[in-house]
Amino acid sequence: MEKPNTPEVHEKTSDTEETFFAGIASTGPFNTDLLRTLKEALSRPDGELWKSALEEELLSLNTNAVYDTVPLLKGVKPITSKPVFQIKFDQNGNIERYKLRIVA
């Protein structure tokens, strides 16, 4: 039986594609340079965009009943959480949205 004609997983992209992706990666804000705290995010000029992203994440967590709030028992160490910030880009490299996730 003949193997279907499918591209290799490790197929090299064309030079044009590599240039395009390199161009997107080298313009605008970098996700590697993003914020680490909510205080830092909200104090920036784009703080309102981060605030909206936070509200969207909290609404999602509530809507999906992801957690329960319970009294903290004596001697029990709570699980802490932190925000993870990311800027999403469209196919042209323009900022599409600000995204914030709360992770444990």
Jmol script that loads the backbone (N, CA, C; Angstrom):
load data "model"
ATOM      1  N   MET A   1       0.844  -1.179   0.000  1.00  0.00           N
ATOM      2  CA  MET A   1       0.000   0.000   0.000  1.00  0.00           C
ATOM      3  C   MET A   1       0.891   1.246   0.000  1.00  0.00           C
ATOM      4  N   GLU A   2       0.532   2.242  -0.760  1.00  0.00           N
ATOM      5  CA  GLU A   2       1.323   3.457  -0.907  1.00  0.00           C
ATOM      6  C   GLU A   2       1.031   4.427   0.237  1.00  0.00           C
ATOM      7  N   LYS A   3       2.097   5.073   0.755  1.00  0.00           N
ATOM      8  CA  LYS A   3       1.945   6.056   1.829  1.00  0.00           C
ATOM      9  C   LYS A   3       1.274   7.306   1.277  1.00  0.00           C
ATOM     10  N   PRO A   4       0.393   7.932   2.038  1.00  0.00           N
ATOM     11  CA  PRO A   4      -0.204   9.191   1.580  1.00  0.00           C
ATOM     12  C   PRO A   4       0.871  10.263   1.441  1.00  0.00           C
ATOM     13  N   ASN A   5       0.667  11.151   0.516  1.00  0.00           N
ATOM     14  CA  ASN A   5       1.630  12.218   0.250  1.00  0.00           C
ATOM     15  C   ASN A   5       1.413  13.355   1.245  1.00  0.00           C
ATOM     16  N   THR A   6       2.073  13.257   2.394  1.00  0.00           N
ATOM     17  CA  THR A   6       1.948  14.293   3.429  1.00  0.00           C
ATOM     18  C   THR A   6       3.314  14.913   3.673  1.00  0.00           C
ATOM     19  N   PRO A   7       3.359  16.204   3.987  1.00  0.00           N
ATOM     20  CA  PRO A   7       4.650  16.848   4.230  1.00  0.00           C
ATOM     21  C   PRO A   7       5.307  16.323   5.498  1.00  0.00           C
ATOM     22  N   GLU A   8       6.610  16.367   5.534  1.00  0.00           N
ATOM     23  CA  GLU A   8       7.370  15.959   6.710  1.00  0.00           C
ATOM     24  C   GLU A   8       7.107  16.950   7.840  1.00  0.00           C
ATOM     25  N   VAL A   9       7.138  16.489   9.060  1.00  0.00           N
ATOM     26  CA  VAL A   9       6.909  17.348  10.216  1.00  0.00           C
ATOM     27  C   VAL A   9       8.017  18.387  10.336  1.00  0.00           C
ATOM     28  N   HIS A  10       9.239  18.000  10.020  1.00  0.00           N
ATOM     29  CA  HIS A  10      10.378  18.891  10.187  1.00  0.00           C
ATOM     30  C   HIS A  10      10.754  19.590   8.888  1.00  0.00           C
ATOM     31  N   GLU A  11       9.777  19.798   8.029  1.00  0.00           N
ATOM     32  CA  GLU A  11      10.026  20.428   6.746  1.00  0.00           C
ATOM     33  C   GLU A  11      10.453  21.880   6.955  1.00  0.00           C
ATOM     34  N   LYS A  12      11.507  22.322   6.245  1.00  0.00           N
ATOM     35  CA  LYS A  12      12.020  23.683   6.377  1.00  0.00           C
ATOM     36  C   LYS A  12      11.052  24.661   5.722  1.00  0.00           C
ATOM     37  N   THR A  13      10.786  25.766   6.390  1.00  0.00           N
ATOM     38  CA  THR A  13       9.937  26.796   5.801  1.00  0.00           C
ATOM     39  C   THR A  13      10.738  27.562   4.762  1.00  0.00           C
ATOM     40  N   SER A  14      10.045  28.276   3.917  1.00  0.00           N
ATOM     41  CA  SER A  14      10.731  29.045   2.880  1.00  0.00           C
ATOM     42  C   SER A  14      11.417  30.258   3.493  1.00  0.00           C
ATOM     43  N   ASP A  15      12.363  30.840   2.764  1.00  0.00           N
ATOM     44  CA  ASP A  15      13.057  32.029   3.249  1.00  0.00           C
ATOM     45  C   ASP A  15      12.083  33.180   3.468  1.00  0.00           C
ATOM     46  N   THR A  16      11.051  33.273   2.610  1.00  0.00           N
ATOM     47  CA  THR A  16      10.062  34.339   2.751  1.00  0.00           C
ATOM     48  C   THR A  16       9.308  34.194   4.071  1.00  0.00           C
ATOM     49  N   GLU A  17       8.906  32.972   4.398  1.00  0.00           N
ATOM     50  CA  GLU A  17       8.198  32.735   5.657  1.00  0.00           C
ATOM     51  C   GLU A  17       9.086  33.061   6.847  1.00  0.00           C
ATOM     52  N   GLU A  18      10.355  32.670   6.802  1.00  0.00           N
ATOM     53  CA  GLU A  18      11.274  32.952   7.898  1.00  0.00           C
ATOM     54  C   GLU A  18      11.447  34.450   8.076  1.00  0.00           C
ATOM     55  N   THR A  19      11.550  35.190   6.973  1.00  0.00           N
ATOM     56  CA  THR A  19      11.694  36.646   7.039  1.00  0.00           C
ATOM     57  C   THR A  19      10.446  37.261   7.646  1.00  0.00           C
ATOM     58  N   PHE A  20       9.272  36.780   7.224  1.00  0.00           N
ATOM     59  CA  PHE A  20       8.013  37.294   7.749  1.00  0.00           C
ATOM     60  C   PHE A  20       7.933  37.098   9.258  1.00  0.00           C
ATOM     61  N   PHE A  21       8.200  35.880   9.733  1.00  0.00           N
ATOM     62  CA  PHE A  21       8.128  35.599  11.159  1.00  0.00           C
ATOM     63  C   PHE A  21       9.192  36.370  11.932  1.00  0.00           C
ATOM     64  N   ALA A  22      10.366  36.528  11.371  1.00  0.00           N
ATOM     65  CA  ALA A  22      11.419  37.302  12.038  1.00  0.00           C
ATOM     66  C   ALA A  22      10.984  38.757  12.160  1.00  0.00           C
ATOM     67  N   GLY A  23      10.295  39.272  11.144  1.00  0.00           N
ATOM     68  CA  GLY A  23       9.815  40.654  11.169  1.00  0.00           C
ATOM     69  C   GLY A  23       8.779  40.864  12.247  1.00  0.00           C
ATOM     70  N   ILE A  24       7.867  39.930  12.384  1.00  0.00           N
ATOM     71  CA  ILE A  24       6.847  40.041  13.430  1.00  0.00           C
ATOM     72  C   ILE A  24       7.501  39.971  14.802  1.00  0.00           C
ATOM     73  N   ALA A  25       8.448  39.081  14.961  1.00  0.00           N
ATOM     74  CA  ALA A  25       9.087  38.890  16.260  1.00  0.00           C
ATOM     75  C   ALA A  25       9.921  40.091  16.675  1.00  0.00           C
ATOM     76  N   SER A  26      10.340  40.904  15.717  1.00  0.00           N
ATOM     77  CA  SER A  26      11.242  41.990  16.068  1.00  0.00           C
ATOM     78  C   SER A  26      10.556  43.348  16.132  1.00  0.00           C
ATOM     79  N   THR A  27       9.223  43.399  16.070  1.00  0.00           N
ATOM     80  CA  THR A  27       8.532  44.678  16.132  1.00  0.00           C
ATOM     81  C   THR A  27       7.577  44.704  17.306  1.00  0.00           C
ATOM     82  N   GLY A  28       7.329  45.894  17.819  1.00  0.00           N
ATOM     83  CA  GLY A  28       6.344  46.053  18.877  1.00  0.00           C
ATOM     84  C   GLY A  28       6.786  45.482  20.207  1.00  0.00           C
ATOM     85  N   PRO A  29       5.843  45.416  21.147  1.00  0.00           N
ATOM     86  CA  PRO A  29       6.181  44.894  22.475  1.00  0.00           C
ATOM     87  C   PRO A  29       6.481  43.400  22.402  1.00  0.00           C
ATOM     88  N   PHE A  30       7.418  42.957  23.183  1.00  0.00           N
ATOM     89  CA  PHE A  30       7.783  41.545  23.208  1.00  0.00           C
ATOM     90  C   PHE A  30       7.109  40.880  24.388  1.00  0.00           C
ATOM     91  N   ASN A  31       6.594  39.678  24.189  1.00  0.00           N
ATOM     92  CA  ASN A  31       5.980  38.959  25.300  1.00  0.00           C
ATOM     93  C   ASN A  31       7.017  38.549  26.334  1.00  0.00           C
ATOM     94  N   THR A  32       8.293  38.506  25.949  1.00  0.00           N
ATOM     95  CA  THR A  32       9.332  38.174  26.921  1.00  0.00           C
ATOM     96  C   THR A  32       9.627  39.362  27.841  1.00  0.00           C
ATOM     97  N   ASP A  33       9.223  40.566  27.444  1.00  0.00           N
ATOM     98  CA  ASP A  33       9.462  41.772  28.233  1.00  0.00           C
ATOM     99  C   ASP A  33       8.222  42.204  29.018  1.00  0.00           C
ATOM    100  N   LEU A  34       7.261  41.318  29.149  1.00  0.00           N
ATOM    101  CA  LEU A  34       6.009  41.705  29.774  1.00  0.00           C
ATOM    102  C   LEU A  34       6.131  41.810  31.290  1.00  0.00           C
ATOM    103  N   LEU A  35       5.056  42.244  31.868  1.00  0.00           N
ATOM    104  CA  LEU A  35       4.984  42.584  33.280  1.00  0.00           C
ATOM    105  C   LEU A  35       4.974  41.358  34.175  1.00  0.00           C
ATOM    106  N   ARG A  36       5.237  41.609  35.448  1.00  0.00           N
ATOM    107  CA  ARG A  36       5.241  40.511  36.410  1.00  0.00           C
ATOM    108  C   ARG A  36       4.193  40.693  37.514  1.00  0.00           C
ATOM    109  N   THR A  37       3.737  41.931  37.739  1.00  0.00           N
ATOM    110  CA  THR A  37       2.767  42.166  38.817  1.00  0.00           C
ATOM    111  C   THR A  37       1.597  43.000  38.303  1.00  0.00           C
ATOM    112  N   LEU A  38       0.455  42.865  38.994  1.00  0.00           N
ATOM    113  CA  LEU A  38      -0.708  43.672  38.636  1.00  0.00           C
ATOM    114  C   LEU A  38      -0.442  45.154  38.890  1.00  0.00           C
ATOM    115  N   LYS A  39       0.249  45.451  39.973  1.00  0.00           N
ATOM    116  CA  LYS A  39       0.558  46.843  40.302  1.00  0.00           C
ATOM    117  C   LYS A  39       1.329  47.492  39.153  1.00  0.00           C
ATOM    118  N   GLU A  40       2.315  46.785  38.655  1.00  0.00           N
ATOM    119  CA  GLU A  40       3.112  47.288  37.531  1.00  0.00           C
ATOM    120  C   GLU A  40       2.236  47.465  36.288  1.00  0.00           C
ATOM    121  N   ALA A  41       1.367  46.508  36.020  1.00  0.00           N
ATOM    122  CA  ALA A  41       0.515  46.560  34.828  1.00  0.00           C
ATOM    123  C   ALA A  41      -0.454  47.737  34.884  1.00  0.00           C
ATOM    124  N   LEU A  42      -1.081  47.920  36.024  1.00  0.00           N
ATOM    125  CA  LEU A  42      -2.105  48.959  36.140  1.00  0.00           C
ATOM    126  C   LEU A  42      -1.527  50.365  36.193  1.00  0.00           C
ATOM    127  N   SER A  43      -0.243  50.499  36.499  1.00  0.00           N
ATOM    128  CA  SER A  43       0.369  51.824  36.578  1.00  0.00           C
ATOM    129  C   SER A  43       0.934  52.295  35.235  1.00  0.00           C
ATOM    130  N   ARG A  44       0.867  51.469  34.212  1.00  0.00           N
ATOM    131  CA  ARG A  44       1.403  51.823  32.895  1.00  0.00           C
ATOM    132  C   ARG A  44       0.381  52.603  32.070  1.00  0.00           C
ATOM    133  N   PRO A  45       0.832  53.245  30.977  1.00  0.00           N
ATOM    134  CA  PRO A  45      -0.113  53.959  30.102  1.00  0.00           C
ATOM    135  C   PRO A  45      -1.204  53.039  29.524  1.00  0.00           C
ATOM    136  N   ASP A  46      -0.876  51.756  29.308  1.00  0.00           N
ATOM    137  CA  ASP A  46      -1.871  50.812  28.804  1.00  0.00           C
ATOM    138  C   ASP A  46      -2.547  50.044  29.945  1.00  0.00           C
ATOM    139  N   GLY A  47      -2.537  50.618  31.136  1.00  0.00           N
ATOM    140  CA  GLY A  47      -3.094  49.980  32.323  1.00  0.00           C
ATOM    141  C   GLY A  47      -4.566  49.636  32.202  1.00  0.00           C
ATOM    142  N   GLU A  48      -5.333  50.477  31.510  1.00  0.00           N
ATOM    143  CA  GLU A  48      -6.766  50.195  31.339  1.00  0.00           C
ATOM    144  C   GLU A  48      -6.980  48.930  30.506  1.00  0.00           C
ATOM    145  N   LEU A  49      -6.104  48.678  29.554  1.00  0.00           N
ATOM    146  CA  LEU A  49      -6.203  47.464  28.740  1.00  0.00           C
ATOM    147  C   LEU A  49      -5.899  46.231  29.586  1.00  0.00           C
ATOM    148  N   TRP A  50      -4.908  46.348  30.481  1.00  0.00           N
ATOM    149  CA  TRP A  50      -4.596  45.235  31.384  1.00  0.00           C
ATOM    150  C   TRP A  50      -5.724  45.036  32.390  1.00  0.00           C
ATOM    151  N   LYS A  51      -6.346  46.122  32.842  1.00  0.00           N
ATOM    152  CA  LYS A  51      -7.468  46.023  33.775  1.00  0.00           C
ATOM    153  C   LYS A  51      -8.637  45.286  33.114  1.00  0.00           C
ATOM    154  N   SER A  52      -8.902  45.594  31.857  1.00  0.00           N
ATOM    155  CA  SER A  52      -9.960  44.900  31.118  1.00  0.00           C
ATOM    156  C   SER A  52      -9.639  43.414  30.968  1.00  0.00           C
ATOM    157  N   ALA A  53      -8.374  43.103  30.704  1.00  0.00           N
ATOM    158  CA  ALA A  53      -7.956  41.706  30.582  1.00  0.00           C
ATOM    159  C   ALA A  53      -8.140  40.974  31.907  1.00  0.00           C
ATOM    160  N   LEU A  54      -7.835  41.645  33.015  1.00  0.00           N
ATOM    161  CA  LEU A  54      -8.026  41.057  34.348  1.00  0.00           C
ATOM    162  C   LEU A  54      -9.502  40.790  34.603  1.00  0.00           C
ATOM    163  N   GLU A  55     -10.349  41.760  34.303  1.00  0.00           N
ATOM    164  CA  GLU A  55     -11.787  41.596  34.513  1.00  0.00           C
ATOM    165  C   GLU A  55     -12.333  40.444  33.676  1.00  0.00           C
ATOM    166  N   GLU A  56     -11.850  40.317  32.455  1.00  0.00           N
ATOM    167  CA  GLU A  56     -12.271  39.220  31.577  1.00  0.00           C
ATOM    168  C   GLU A  56     -11.869  37.858  32.173  1.00  0.00           C
ATOM    169  N   GLU A  57     -10.653  37.775  32.704  1.00  0.00           N
ATOM    170  CA  GLU A  57     -10.178  36.525  33.303  1.00  0.00           C
ATOM    171  C   GLU A  57     -10.974  36.188  34.564  1.00  0.00           C
ATOM    172  N   LEU A  58     -11.220  37.160  35.429  1.00  0.00           N
ATOM    173  CA  LEU A  58     -11.984  36.905  36.647  1.00  0.00           C
ATOM    174  C   LEU A  58     -13.413  36.479  36.336  1.00  0.00           C
ATOM    175  N   LEU A  59     -14.013  37.093  35.323  1.00  0.00           N
ATOM    176  CA  LEU A  59     -15.358  36.715  34.907  1.00  0.00           C
ATOM    177  C   LEU A  59     -15.363  35.269  34.393  1.00  0.00           C
ATOM    178  N   SER A  60     -14.355  34.918  33.623  1.00  0.00           N
ATOM    179  CA  SER A  60     -14.245  33.556  33.096  1.00  0.00           C
ATOM    180  C   SER A  60     -14.091  32.537  34.228  1.00  0.00           C
ATOM    181  N   LEU A  61     -13.237  32.843  35.196  1.00  0.00           N
ATOM    182  CA  LEU A  61     -13.043  31.938  36.333  1.00  0.00           C
ATOM    183  C   LEU A  61     -14.341  31.754  37.118  1.00  0.00           C
ATOM    184  N   ASN A  62     -15.069  32.843  37.332  1.00  0.00           N
ATOM    185  CA  ASN A  62     -16.348  32.782  38.053  1.00  0.00           C
ATOM    186  C   ASN A  62     -17.409  32.023  37.271  1.00  0.00           C
ATOM    187  N   THR A  63     -17.537  32.343  35.997  1.00  0.00           N
ATOM    188  CA  THR A  63     -18.545  31.719  35.143  1.00  0.00           C
ATOM    189  C   THR A  63     -18.349  30.211  35.062  1.00  0.00           C
ATOM    190  N   ASN A  64     -17.092  29.787  34.994  1.00  0.00           N
ATOM    191  CA  ASN A  64     -16.784  28.365  34.855  1.00  0.00           C
ATOM    192  C   ASN A  64     -16.610  27.648  36.194  1.00  0.00           C
ATOM    193  N   ALA A  65     -16.901  28.340  37.291  1.00  0.00           N
ATOM    194  CA  ALA A  65     -16.800  27.761  38.641  1.00  0.00           C
ATOM    195  C   ALA A  65     -15.487  27.004  38.828  1.00  0.00           C
ATOM    196  N   VAL A  66     -14.390  27.701  38.558  1.00  0.00           N
ATOM    197  CA  VAL A  66     -13.064  27.082  38.596  1.00  0.00           C
ATOM    198  C   VAL A  66     -12.574  26.868  40.030  1.00  0.00           C
ATOM    199  N   TYR A  67     -13.044  27.650  40.958  1.00  0.00           N
ATOM    200  CA  TYR A  67     -12.535  27.553  42.324  1.00  0.00           C
ATOM    201  C   TYR A  67     -13.661  27.760  43.325  1.00  0.00           C
ATOM    202  N   ASP A  68     -13.399  27.351  44.550  1.00  0.00           N
ATOM    203  CA  ASP A  68     -14.289  27.611  45.677  1.00  0.00           C
ATOM    204  C   ASP A  68     -13.521  28.425  46.701  1.00  0.00           C
ATOM    205  N   THR A  69     -14.176  29.382  47.311  1.00  0.00           N
ATOM    206  CA  THR A  69     -13.576  30.129  48.402  1.00  0.00           C
ATOM    207  C   THR A  69     -13.982  29.440  49.694  1.00  0.00           C
ATOM    208  N   VAL A  70     -12.973  29.042  50.476  1.00  0.00           N
ATOM    209  CA  VAL A  70     -13.234  28.327  51.730  1.00  0.00           C
ATOM    210  C   VAL A  70     -12.415  28.972  52.839  1.00  0.00           C
ATOM    211  N   PRO A  71     -12.843  28.809  54.086  1.00  0.00           N
ATOM    212  CA  PRO A  71     -12.055  29.351  55.202  1.00  0.00           C
ATOM    213  C   PRO A  71     -10.697  28.636  55.266  1.00  0.00           C
ATOM    214  N   LEU A  72      -9.684  29.374  55.587  1.00  0.00           N
ATOM    215  CA  LEU A  72      -8.344  28.808  55.710  1.00  0.00           C
ATOM    216  C   LEU A  72      -8.183  28.202  57.100  1.00  0.00           C
ATOM    217  N   LEU A  73      -7.910  26.916  57.137  1.00  0.00           N
ATOM    218  CA  LEU A  73      -7.726  26.235  58.417  1.00  0.00           C
ATOM    219  C   LEU A  73      -6.359  26.571  58.995  1.00  0.00           C
ATOM    220  N   LYS A  74      -6.277  26.568  60.312  1.00  0.00           N
ATOM    221  CA  LYS A  74      -5.029  26.871  60.993  1.00  0.00           C
ATOM    222  C   LYS A  74      -3.966  25.832  60.600  1.00  0.00           C
ATOM    223  N   GLY A  75      -2.781  26.318  60.239  1.00  0.00           N
ATOM    224  CA  GLY A  75      -1.676  25.440  59.887  1.00  0.00           C
ATOM    225  C   GLY A  75      -1.656  24.988  58.433  1.00  0.00           C
ATOM    226  N   VAL A  76      -2.668  25.387  57.651  1.00  0.00           N
ATOM    227  CA  VAL A  76      -2.716  25.000  56.237  1.00  0.00           C
ATOM    228  C   VAL A  76      -2.153  26.142  55.400  1.00  0.00           C
ATOM    229  N   LYS A  77      -1.216  25.804  54.546  1.00  0.00           N
ATOM    230  CA  LYS A  77      -0.618  26.809  53.677  1.00  0.00           C
ATOM    231  C   LYS A  77      -1.469  26.941  52.408  1.00  0.00           C
ATOM    232  N   PRO A  78      -1.960  28.148  52.115  1.00  0.00           N
ATOM    233  CA  PRO A  78      -2.822  28.314  50.934  1.00  0.00           C
ATOM    234  C   PRO A  78      -2.018  28.220  49.633  1.00  0.00           C
ATOM    235  N   ILE A  79      -2.716  27.831  48.586  1.00  0.00           N
ATOM    236  CA  ILE A  79      -2.111  27.838  47.252  1.00  0.00           C
ATOM    237  C   ILE A  79      -2.181  29.274  46.752  1.00  0.00           C
ATOM    238  N   THR A  80      -1.055  29.811  46.371  1.00  0.00           N
ATOM    239  CA  THR A  80      -1.029  31.189  45.882  1.00  0.00           C
ATOM    240  C   THR A  80      -1.172  31.194  44.366  1.00  0.00           C
ATOM    241  N   SER A  81      -1.451  32.352  43.831  1.00  0.00           N
ATOM    242  CA  SER A  81      -1.591  32.487  42.386  1.00  0.00           C
ATOM    243  C   SER A  81      -0.840  33.723  41.922  1.00  0.00           C
ATOM    244  N   LYS A  82      -0.643  33.800  40.617  1.00  0.00           N
ATOM    245  CA  LYS A  82       0.012  34.973  40.051  1.00  0.00           C
ATOM    246  C   LYS A  82      -0.539  35.231  38.663  1.00  0.00           C
ATOM    247  N   PRO A  83      -0.476  36.466  38.217  1.00  0.00           N
ATOM    248  CA  PRO A  83      -0.940  36.766  36.862  1.00  0.00           C
ATOM    249  C   PRO A  83       0.155  36.469  35.838  1.00  0.00           C
ATOM    250  N   VAL A  84      -0.257  36.010  34.672  1.00  0.00           N
ATOM    251  CA  VAL A  84       0.652  35.821  33.546  1.00  0.00           C
ATOM    252  C   VAL A  84       0.125  36.711  32.423  1.00  0.00           C
ATOM    253  N   PHE A  85       0.956  37.616  31.982  1.00  0.00           N
ATOM    254  CA  PHE A  85       0.559  38.609  30.991  1.00  0.00           C
ATOM    255  C   PHE A  85       1.025  38.190  29.603  1.00  0.00           C
ATOM    256  N   GLN A  86       0.171  38.436  28.602  1.00  0.00           N
ATOM    257  CA  GLN A  86       0.555  38.149  27.230  1.00  0.00           C
ATOM    258  C   GLN A  86      -0.180  39.097  26.300  1.00  0.00           C
ATOM    259  N   ILE A  87       0.513  39.530  25.261  1.00  0.00           N
ATOM    260  CA  ILE A  87      -0.109  40.343  24.218  1.00  0.00           C
ATOM    261  C   ILE A  87      -0.288  39.443  23.006  1.00  0.00           C
ATOM    262  N   LYS A  88      -1.519  39.395  22.486  1.00  0.00           N
ATOM    263  CA  LYS A  88      -1.829  38.579  21.313  1.00  0.00           C
ATOM    264  C   LYS A  88      -1.735  39.467  20.065  1.00  0.00           C
ATOM    265  N   PHE A  89      -1.153  38.913  19.017  1.00  0.00           N
ATOM    266  CA  PHE A  89      -0.973  39.637  17.768  1.00  0.00           C
ATOM    267  C   PHE A  89      -1.785  38.995  16.651  1.00  0.00           C
ATOM    268  N   ASP A  90      -2.215  39.795  15.663  1.00  0.00           N
ATOM    269  CA  ASP A  90      -2.874  39.233  14.490  1.00  0.00           C
ATOM    270  C   ASP A  90      -1.820  38.800  13.477  1.00  0.00           C
ATOM    271  N   GLN A  91      -2.246  38.310  12.314  1.00  0.00           N
ATOM    272  CA  GLN A  91      -1.307  37.793  11.323  1.00  0.00           C
ATOM    273  C   GLN A  91      -0.399  38.870  10.738  1.00  0.00           C
ATOM    274  N   ASN A  92      -0.744  40.136  10.920  1.00  0.00           N
ATOM    275  CA  ASN A  92       0.094  41.232  10.415  1.00  0.00           C
ATOM    276  C   ASN A  92       1.040  41.785  11.462  1.00  0.00           C
ATOM    277  N   GLY A  93       1.002  41.223  12.655  1.00  0.00           N
ATOM    278  CA  GLY A  93       1.882  41.682  13.720  1.00  0.00           C
ATOM    279  C   GLY A  93       1.319  42.826  14.541  1.00  0.00           C
ATOM    280  N   ASN A  94       0.053  43.186  14.311  1.00  0.00           N
ATOM    281  CA  ASN A  94      -0.592  44.245  15.082  1.00  0.00           C
ATOM    282  C   ASN A  94      -1.159  43.668  16.376  1.00  0.00           C
ATOM    283  N   ILE A  95      -1.186  44.481  17.417  1.00  0.00           N
ATOM    284  CA  ILE A  95      -1.741  44.011  18.687  1.00  0.00           C
ATOM    285  C   ILE A  95      -3.227  43.730  18.503  1.00  0.00           C
ATOM    286  N   GLU A  96      -3.617  42.499  18.832  1.00  0.00           N
ATOM    287  CA  GLU A  96      -5.017  42.094  18.718  1.00  0.00           C
ATOM    288  C   GLU A  96      -5.732  42.268  20.055  1.00  0.00           C
ATOM    289  N   ARG A  97      -5.063  41.847  21.138  1.00  0.00           N
ATOM    290  CA  ARG A  97      -5.661  41.993  22.467  1.00  0.00           C
ATOM    291  C   ARG A  97      -4.621  41.755  23.558  1.00  0.00           C
ATOM    292  N   TYR A  98      -4.949  42.257  24.733  1.00  0.00           N
ATOM    293  CA  TYR A  98      -4.140  42.010  25.917  1.00  0.00           C
ATOM    294  C   TYR A  98      -4.790  40.844  26.645  1.00  0.00           C
ATOM    295  N   LYS A  99      -3.989  39.883  27.067  1.00  0.00           N
ATOM    296  CA  LYS A  99      -4.523  38.694  27.715  1.00  0.00           C
ATOM    297  C   LYS A  99      -3.821  38.481  29.045  1.00  0.00           C
ATOM    298  N   LEU A 100      -4.592  38.162  30.054  1.00  0.00           N
ATOM    299  CA  LEU A 100      -4.056  37.909  31.386  1.00  0.00           C
ATOM    300  C   LEU A 100      -4.650  36.605  31.892  1.00  0.00           C
ATOM    301  N   ARG A 101      -3.822  35.736  32.396  1.00  0.00           N
ATOM    302  CA  ARG A 101      -4.282  34.488  32.995  1.00  0.00           C
ATOM    303  C   ARG A 101      -3.795  34.441  34.442  1.00  0.00           C
ATOM    304  N   ILE A 102      -4.635  33.906  35.309  1.00  0.00           N
ATOM    305  CA  ILE A 102      -4.245  33.733  36.698  1.00  0.00           C
ATOM    306  C   ILE A 102      -3.920  32.255  36.876  1.00  0.00           C
ATOM    307  N   VAL A 103      -2.707  31.985  37.310  1.00  0.00           N
ATOM    308  CA  VAL A 103      -2.248  30.610  37.455  1.00  0.00           C
ATOM    309  C   VAL A 103      -1.759  30.347  38.882  1.00  0.00           C
ATOM    310  N   ALA A 104      -1.839  29.094  39.280  1.00  0.00           N
ATOM    311  CA  ALA A 104      -1.391  28.714  40.624  1.00  0.00           C
ATOM    312  C   ALA A 104       0.098  28.416  40.608  1.00  0.00           C
TER     313      ALA A 104
END
end "model"
wireframe off; spacefill off
backbone 0.3
color backbone group
